C-alpha cells in the first residue's frame, strides 16, 4: 500500500507515518544508505496509486552495509550463547544457494510479486517456520516413499504418514536410522511441543539480488476469455530473487540425538528438495 493511501486512511500513527514517509522519500535518491524493506515495500506514488519500483535501478544502486550484517550475526551469536548456558545444544551450519532463491513470492505486494524481507533489518531471510516446514515435509516424503505398500498410491501414503505425524500416532517404522516416534518428538504435535528449535536463517556478507521473470504466454486463456493461441501477447512479470548467497542455519535442542537427526533431515531437504517458491524448477536448492 502506498504512503499516500496510508495518509488518506490514517492506518499508521502520525509520528510513525512521518518517519516512514521520510524514509521512502530519501531512499529513492540514496539507495545504499537505508533499509531495503522500506524501499521495496513502499514505492513512490504517482496520482492515487503506487508506482512499481524500477527493479533494475533499485538492485544496481542499493548495497547492504556489511556492518549491519555483522551486527545481526553478533546479536544472533549472543542469543545462541545464552541458550547454550540454559542447557541447549546447538547445530550451526552454513549452506549456499546453488542458483536462485525466493521466499514469499505470492504475498500481496504493489509489485505484483513479493519477497520476504526482515521488517527491521531489511535483509532477505528464511523464516524459522519455512525451515521447519520444509524439514518436516522432506521427512514425510522420505518415510512415505520408503514405506509405501505395493497396492497403495503414493499420494495416499504421503497423506497417511503426514496425518500420523500431525496426530502423534507412532507408525512403528524406521527409515535410515530414524524412528517415526523420533519424528514426532522433533516436530511436535498440536498437543506436544517439538524438542528441536528451528531458527530464522540469515544471509552472510554477500547478498546478490537478481531479477527473474514469469512469462505468461496465453494471458487471455488464463483469464478465461479465449482458448490458448500463439497470437496472444506474452506478459512477462518481473520478480526479485537472491542468487548464490550463503545462509546460516541454526537448530537447538536439549537432546543431542534428536538434534543430529533433525540436522541431517534439513540438509537433505535443502540439497534434494529446495526451499521457497518454484522448487520444481530448481529454485531454492543449497550446497554445502
C-alpha positions in Angstrom: 0.0 0.0 0.0 1.3 3.5 -0.9 2.2 6.1 1.7 -0.4 8.5 0.2 -3.1 5.9 0.7 -1.9 5.3 4.3 -2.1 9.0 5.0 -5.5 9.2 3.5 -6.9 6.4 5.6 -4.7 7.0 8.7 -3.7 3.4 9.1 -0.5 4.4 10.9 0.1 6.7 13.9 1.1 10.2 12.9 4.7 10.0 14.2 5.3 6.6 12.6 3.8 7.8 9.3 6.1 10.8 9.3 9.2 8.6 9.8 8.1 6.1 7.1 7.3 8.9 4.6 10.7 10.5 5.1 12.5 7.1 4.6 10.5 6.5 1.4 11.4 9.9 0.0 15.1 9.7 0.8 15.7 6.1 -0.3 14.9 6.8 -3.9 17.9 9.2 -4.2 20.3 7.5 -1.7 19.6 3.8 -2.1 22.6 2.3 -0.2 22.0 4.3 3.0 18.6 2.9 4.0 16.5 -0.2 4.8 15.7 -2.2 1.7 12.4 -3.4 3.3 11.0 0.2 3.0 12.5 0.7 -0.4 10.8 -2.4 -1.8 7.5 -2.3 0.1 6.8 1.5 0.0 7.1 2.6 -3.7 6.8 6.1 -5.0 3.3 7.4 -5.6 2.0 8.8 -8.9 -1.5 10.1 -8.6 -3.6 7.9 -6.3 -1.8 4.6 -7.0 1.6 3.3 -6.1 4.2 3.2 -8.9 6.0 -0.1 -9.5 9.6 0.3 -8.3 12.2 0.1 -11.0 13.8 -3.2 -10.0 16.9 -2.9 -12.3 17.7 0.6 -11.0 17.0 -0.4 -7.4 19.2 -3.5 -7.1 22.0 -1.9 -9.0 22.2 1.1 -6.6 21.3 -0.5 -3.3 24.1 -2.1 -1.3 23.9 -3.6 2.2 26.1 -2.2 4.9 28.4 -5.0 6.0 28.5 -3.5 9.4 24.7 -4.1 9.7 25.1 -7.7 8.6 27.9 -8.3 11.1 25.8 -6.7 13.8 22.9 -9.1 13.0 25.4 -12.0 13.2 26.7 -10.8 16.6 23.2 -10.4 18.1 22.4 -13.9 16.9 25.6 -15.3 18.4 24.7 -13.7 21.8 21.3 -15.2 21.8 22.7 -18.7 20.9 25.3 -18.4 23.7 22.6 -17.6 26.2 20.6 -20.7 25.1 23.7 -22.8 25.4 24.0 -21.5 29.0 20.4 -22.7 29.5 21.3 -26.2 28.6 20.6 -26.3 24.8 22.9 -27.9 22.3 23.4 -26.1 19.0 23.8 -27.2 15.4 25.0 -24.3 13.3 26.0 -24.7 9.6 26.2 -22.5 6.5 24.8 -23.5 3.1 25.0 -21.7 -0.2 22.1 -21.3 -2.6 23.2 -23.2 -5.7 21.3 -20.9 -8.0 18.3 -18.7 -7.1 16.0 -18.5 -4.1 12.8 -16.6 -3.5 10.7 -16.7 -0.3 7.2 -15.2 -0.1 6.8 -14.8 -3.9 3.0 -14.9 -3.7 2.5 -12.4 -0.9 0.4 -9.3 -1.5 2.7 -6.5 -2.9 2.4 -3.4 -5.1 5.0 -5.0 -7.4 2.5 -8.0 -8.0 5.2 -10.4 -6.8 6.9 -10.2 -3.4 9.9 -11.3 -1.4 10.2 -12.0 2.3 12.4 -9.3 3.8 13.1 -8.8 7.5 10.8 -5.9 8.6 13.5 -4.4 10.9 16.9 -5.4 9.3 15.6 -5.2 5.7 17.6 -8.3 4.6 16.2 -11.3 2.8 15.9 -14.2 5.2 14.3 -17.6 5.6 11.8 -17.6 8.4 12.1 -20.4 11.0 8.6 -21.6 10.0 9.8 -22.2 6.5 12.9 -24.0 7.7 10.9 -26.3 10.0 8.2 -26.7 7.4 10.5 -28.0 4.6 12.3 -30.3 7.0 9.0 -31.8 8.1 7.8 -32.1 4.5 11.0 -33.8 3.5 10.7 -36.3 6.4 7.1 -37.1 5.4 8.2 -37.8 1.8 11.2 -39.8 3.0 9.1 -42.1 5.2 6.2 -42.3 2.6 8.4 -43.4 -0.3 10.2 -46.0 2.0 7.1 -47.5 3.5 4.7 -47.4 0.5 2.7 -50.6 0.2 2.5 -52.3 -3.2 -1.1 -51.5 -3.9 -1.1 -48.0 -2.3 -0.9 -44.8 -4.3 1.9 -42.6 -3.2 -0.4 -39.6 -2.6 -2.4 -41.8 -0.2 0.8 -42.9 1.5 2.0 -39.3 1.9 -1.3 -38.3 3.4 -1.3 -41.2 5.8 2.2 -40.5 7.1 1.6 -36.8 7.4 -1.7 -37.3 9.3 0.0 -39.8 11.7 2.8 -37.3 12.3 0.4 -34.4 12.9 -1.7 -36.5 15.4 1.3 -38.0 17.1 0.4 -41.6 16.1 3.5 -43.8 16.1 3.6 -45.9 12.9 6.4 -48.2 14.4 8.6 -47.7 11.3 12.2 -46.7 10.9 14.0 -45.2 7.8 17.7 -44.6 7.6 18.2 -45.0 11.4 15.3 -42.5 12.2 12.3 -43.9 14.1 8.9 -42.4 13.4 8.5 -41.7 17.1 11.6 -39.6 16.9 10.0 -37.5 14.1 7.0 -36.9 16.4 9.5 -35.7 19.1 11.4 -33.5 16.7 8.4 -31.7 15.2 5.8 -32.0 17.9 2.0 -32.0 17.5 -0.9 -29.7 18.4 -0.7 -31.2 22.0 3.1 -31.6 22.3 5.8 -29.1 21.7 8.7 -30.3 19.4 12.0 -30.9 21.1 14.1 -29.2 18.3 14.0 -25.4 17.8 14.4 -24.2 14.2 15.7 -20.6 13.9 15.5 -18.0 11.2 18.2 -18.3 8.6 20.1 -15.1 7.8 22.4 -14.4 4.8 26.1 -13.9 5.0 28.1 -10.8 4.0 27.5 -11.0 0.2 23.8 -10.7 -0.8 23.3 -10.9 -4.5 19.9 -9.8 -5.9 18.8 -10.9 -9.4 15.7 -10.2 -11.4 13.8 -13.1 -12.9 10.5 -13.3 -14.9 7.3 -15.3 -15.0 6.3 -15.3 -18.7 2.5 -15.9 -19.2 2.3 -16.9 -22.9 -1.5 -17.2 -23.0 -2.9 -14.4 -20.8 -6.3 -14.4 -22.5 -6.6 -18.2 -21.9 -5.7 -17.9 -18.2 -8.2 -15.0 -17.8 -10.9 -17.4 -19.0 -11.9 -15.4 -22.1 -10.2 -17.2 -25.0 -8.6 -20.6 -25.9 -4.7 -20.7 -25.9 -3.3 -19.5 -29.1 0.1 -18.4 -30.4 -1.1 -14.9 -31.4 -1.7 -13.8 -27.8 1.0 -11.5 -26.4 3.1 -12.8 -23.6 3.1 -10.7 -20.4 6.4 -11.0 -18.5 6.1 -10.4 -14.8 9.3 -9.5 -13.0 10.2 -10.8 -9.6 13.1 -10.5 -7.3 15.4 -13.4 -6.3 18.5 -13.9 -4.2 21.3 -15.6 -6.2 24.2 -17.8 -5.0 24.0 -16.3 -1.4 25.1 -18.2 1.7 22.7 -18.6 4.6 23.4 -19.6 8.2 21.0 -22.3 9.6 20.7 -22.9 13.4 19.0 -25.7 15.2 18.8 -26.1 19.0 17.7 -28.9 21.3 18.4 -30.4 24.8 18.5 -33.8 23.1 21.7 -34.4 21.0 20.3 -37.5 19.3 17.2 -35.6 18.0 19.3 -32.6 17.1 21.7 -34.6 14.9 18.8 -36.3 13.1 16.9 -33.0 12.6 20.1 -31.5 11.1 20.5 -34.4 8.7 16.9 -34.1 7.5 17.3 -30.4 7.0 20.4 -30.8 5.0 18.8 -33.4 2.8 15.8 -31.2 2.3 17.9 -28.2 1.2 20.1 -30.3 -1.1 17.4 -32.5 -2.8 14.1 -30.7 -2.5 14.8 -27.0 -2.0 13.0 -24.3 0.0 10.8 -21.4 -1.0 8.9 -20.9 -4.3 9.4 -22.7 -7.6 11.5 -25.6 -6.2 10.3 -27.9 -9.0 12.2 -25.6 -11.4 15.4 -25.7 -9.5 15.0 -22.7 -7.2 15.9 -22.9 -3.5 18.4 -25.7 -3.7 21.5 -25.5 -1.5 25.0 -26.9 -1.5 27.4 -27.4 1.4 
